Amino acid sequence: MLYKDIFIFALKVYFIQYIPEEKILPLFQDQLDQREQKLSELKSRYQLIFAQREEKMGLAADELGHYLVLTKAISREESYVDWLKKSIRFIRQKR
């Protein structure tokens, strides 16, 4: 469901000039809230699974693939949250 929401959000952003001005900031804030929640869940999963084992994990470790995918997901969400925050600041300046 989250990926469908991301696609719909991207379409709304692309056609933002057709969205009433009073709905733009809430649109971004809602997306930020969702992405911060997702980021929190990913970081919690990392802490639960890898925080204590990261240093000991080698290239032959069974969980290496999971570790790499999870850390990439965390990085992606951090970047998305950062972009949303910058966009919200920009929108607030232009109001």
HELIX and SHEET records of a PDB file:
HELIX    1   1 LEU A    2  TYR A   14  1                                  13    
HELIX    2   2 ILE A   16  TYR A   18  5                                   3    
HELIX    3   3 GLU A   21  ILE A   49  1                                  29    
HELIX    4   4 LEU A   64  LYS A   94  1                                  31    
END                                                                             
